[in-house]
Amino acid sequence: MENRDGLPIDWKCMMDYSSAIIQSIDLQGNFLYYNDAFRKTLGYTDKEMKLQTVWKLLSPSSRRTYEEVLQLVKEGKEPGERELTFVSAAGGEVVLSGLISISKSSTGEIYGTTEFYKVYAYVDTPFNIDISYRRGQDGQISLDYPHGSYDGNMVLGLADLDSPVNRFLDSIYDLVFFKDIHGVYRGCNKNFAELLNLPKEQILGRNDYDLYTDEIADIFVSKDQQIFKDLTPRKNEEWNTRNDGSRNYIETLKTPYFGPNNQLMGVLGVSRDITERKLAEERLEENERLLDIYFTQSLSGKFFMMLDHPVKWSQKNQDSALKEIYHNLKMNRINPAMVSLYGISEDALLENTIVKEVFTDIEDGKEHWLSLLHKGHHQMVLEKKKKSGETLYISSDYTCLYDSYGQVLGFFGNQRDITKEIHAEEERKTRELYLQKILETATDGYYAVNEKLIIIDVNEAYCRMSGYTKEELIGSSIFIHTVKEEEEGVLERTKKILETGSALFESRHQKKDGTAFDVEISVSVLSDPDTIFINFIRDITERKQLESYFLIEKDLFKNTIHSAADAVISTDDHGNVIIMNSMAEQMTGWNQDDAYGKKLEEILHVEDRNGNPIGDIAKDCISRSETIEFSQDHRVVAKNGNEIFVELSASPISGSGNETIGAVVMFKDVTRRREEMKNIEDLSFRDALTGLYNRRFLNEAIASKEELLGLPLTIMVVDVNGLKLTNDAFGHSVGDALLKAVGRICKEVTRPGDIICRTGGDEFVILLPNSDRAQAKALKDRIVSVASKTHVESMHVSLAIGYSVMRHPEEHFDDLFAEADNNMYRNKLRYGKTVKKRTMEKLVQKLNTKHPEVINHAKEVSSYAIKLGQVIGLEENELENIRLAASYHDIGKVMVPKELLKKKEKLTDKEVSQVRKHAELGYQLLKEVDEYKHIAEVVLSHHEWWNGTGYPQNLKGYDIPRAARIIAVADAYETMTGKHSYRKPLSKEEAMKELRNFSGIQFDPDLVELFIQKVLNED
């Protein structure tokens, strides 16, 4: 037998039966060997011991001691005598004291320890003692216990309070007492007496029942009896409450005391005040409790990944140590936020988490591992894929945990979902790039200026406008392109813009070649974090020239105003109306004569988007001597109260001396354009036929479900039964009417806020926020009820409906749609056949109304066809199929105009083609109905010719279905001999002659002869 600890088998057997406590431990703290004495001392079963390591059995304080032991062993130093506290199976503590030695293999390699122990003490449960209670408060001491005779010198010495023994005990800081085997106190030091607040004389000769309550005395006596029985020391903690309410903690070790002849004399007790230590432990426990609260309630994911043994880390052994750490790490503890972050249960994370899932792989991310182990701390962002395929970004913080020797024990991790932050940053960068592209491709110029009026950014449009390059403008003062006479105005406007935040004004700039040009500048101020002036510049040189021309040619100016397509009003320098054209008259409700001389604000009432009046635009323009523009969010309120949205600008009119002599106000009606834009936007989300939302809107609603929808959310799929058959049978106008009716039904029964969409040809989807399964079923029943009472072309509206309910935000819409779809199809299978059959019945009714002779013709053809089928010996089921096919062979004529079927003149090629379509139309109708699907091919082929020149498939001979060949003969005969409005009937003989003439050409020759001989002649 091979031994992991290298012990000889016979010696091992001897240790198994030894009463001494023996164990052997490897360098990681795993048991190589332990004997029964060790196991029984701690009270564990063999099965339980196999699950233990020395770390699990040691008390917290002894674990630190044992770390020191293993470190000494690894360094080749003998640990020697040690005292360790182990946790028993019952939860108590046992103090073992003994020798720990290094274990070596036959080659001299250190592989662990061999340890020999004895029980030093059993640690009892702490309890409270009340020293305020005393018996014999009158000072009478009970000494009824037998004294006995003792030979020990210490006992004799204790009897004399002035003996050297008592003086020695009094000099000891600890609390010392001695009780005989009867429980009578025979000695104590002054510190013990002070604890009880009694002189020694009132303690000696008494027992515990004299000094304490019965409850406390019972505990002391039972502990003493246990010591006398086991002859083993016991340790316990006691506390009493001080006058101020605080606790005083005492740790007592009681040891059996033997006389010179190994006679049990009593118990020797040594107590020590451990109040400071207990308070420190309580503070530590409180800190640990607070840390636990922080760990548990933290919104960020936190976890501990621990090794099953400490690993030494150094530069020399980093590769092997890294592998050892990576492959032995196990998730030890996680908080609820971690569970939420990964969407996995706590048990699954603790049991199955692979290190690379919460950190990184050792191969691909080795540099991250080395950084963490070298620095003790590492930060990174992990990318994880959700089940939905979405990428999850996790900000991760890792910290190494070390023991007192600097060995790695494990790691603490802190993780936070930063997906939204990452996406926000990506969106910000995208917006910046988008804005930059806009600025670069804009036709208007742009430049940005800092608070020192230095240009910090400029686009290509302004470079072209000014003749400078970007490199020449960026970093230069704004005055590089400002004409001399405008420099003072720049500084004044800058102060004003800082106060108002924005401005729109005209100025003059200077090109690189010295040429001046007129510009219109719109300025806005950004002040976070630094002050930046954003300038958009438009070259208005041509406009200014036009204004000059306008002044020179006043008559031309008037004519231009009156002929302008936009509304124009001109004022004098006081803002009084001078001229207004016909368009301005229409928009304001004022005529030129009534408006002349009145203030502009009386004539032109302009409001902003919030309904606030703008005031006198002309006066404002004249006082500022600059153009004012208003966007299409502004409204003009006419004299009669009508409102229109306008784009409006007011510009000053300058005289020959450059003085302002008036203003011209131009405005354009943009109401229709605004409505068209709104309609275009609305139409992109609307179904043109029903006016409901379309699939695009549905997709948008699903994408924004967090903001738009409330849980539970019902997804309902509504399918129109028999739509295709309705379209084929009655035309698309009826099918469209059916779809509109379904849309109206859905809107009628749903709530405001429910979303109804037409997502396909015959499919509708309804999203019902805050709606559970019971509410969904109630809505379904209401829809079905209203639909059953609704008719389109005398047909009931029939719907197949299925639904599913989303209860949790992590559920996927695709899965829920699939569930609703499946439920709808099950519903459709149940009721769809009935609807199609009803539709066919309505179709026959329509055909009978539209072409009654077709129905009569079908009955006759059916009769002849069945007789011919009987002649050739067909089975009953085949005869029934022929009867059905013959009855419906002309059903496609329901789509053929009535006048074509009754036309007596020869049909045109186009009309012939239109009539011939009835075979294909009949086929399309019949194949949609399960009960008639098997006869669809027969109906399709009843106009095929024996020689292959028929229609619609040019089938030939026996490729034509037999039932179709039979119906073809019967159909031809009835058509020739029957009463029809479009032709005179033939006699029986004439018809038989025609059949023989086309036998082998149009008809199956064998069937023609049988029909004539066995059907017609016998009739």
Secondary structure, DSSP 8 states (H G I E B T S, - for coil): ---TT---HHHHHHHHT-SSEEEEEETTS-EEEE-HHHHHHHT--HHHHTT--HHHHB-HHHHHHHHHHHHHHHTT---EEEEEEEE-TTS-EEEEEEEEEEEE-TTS-EEEEEEEEEEEEEE---EE--TT--S-TTS-----S-------HHHHHHHSTTSHHHHHHHH-SSEEEEEETTS-EEEE-HHHHHHHTS-GGGTTT--HHHHS-HHHHHHHHHHHHHHHHH---EEEEEEEE-TTS-EEEEEEEEEEEE-TTS-EEEEEEEEEE-HHHHHHHHHHHHHHHHHHHHHHH-SSEEEEEEEEEEE---STTHHHHHHHHHHH-EEEEE-HHHHHHHTS-HHHHHHH--HHHHS--TTTTHHHHHHHHHHSEEEEEEEEE-TTS-EEEEEEEEEEEE-TTS-EEEEEEEEEE-HHHHHHHHHHHHHHHHHHHHHHH-SSEEEEEETT-BEEEE-HHHHHHHS--HHHHTTSBGGGGB-GGGHHHHHHHHHHHHHHSEEEEEEEEE-TTS-EEEEEEEEEEE-SSS-EEEEEEEE-HHHHHHHHHHHH-HHHHHHHHHH-SSEEEEEETTSBEEEE-HHHHHHHS--HHHHTTSBHHHH-EEE-TTS-B---HHHHHHHHTS-EEEEEEEEEE-TTS-EEEEEEEEEEEE-TTS-EEEEEEEEEE-HHHHHHHHHHHHHTTB-TTT-SB-HHHHHHHHHTHHHH--SSEEEEEEEETTHHHHHHHH-HHHHHHHHHHHHHHHHHHS-TT-EEEE-SSSEEEEEETT--HHHHHHHHHHHHHHHHT-EETTEE--EEEEEEEE-STTS-HHHHHHHHHHHHHHHHHHHHHHHHHHHHHHHHHHHHHH-HHHHHHHHHHHHHHHHHHHHTT--HHHHHHHHHHHHTTTGGGGGS-HHHHH--S---HHHHHHHHHHHHHHHHHHHTSGGGGGGHHHHHHTT--TTS--SSS---GGGS-HHHHHHHHHHHHHHHHS-BTTB----HHHHHHHHHHTBTTTB-HHHHHHIIIIIITT-
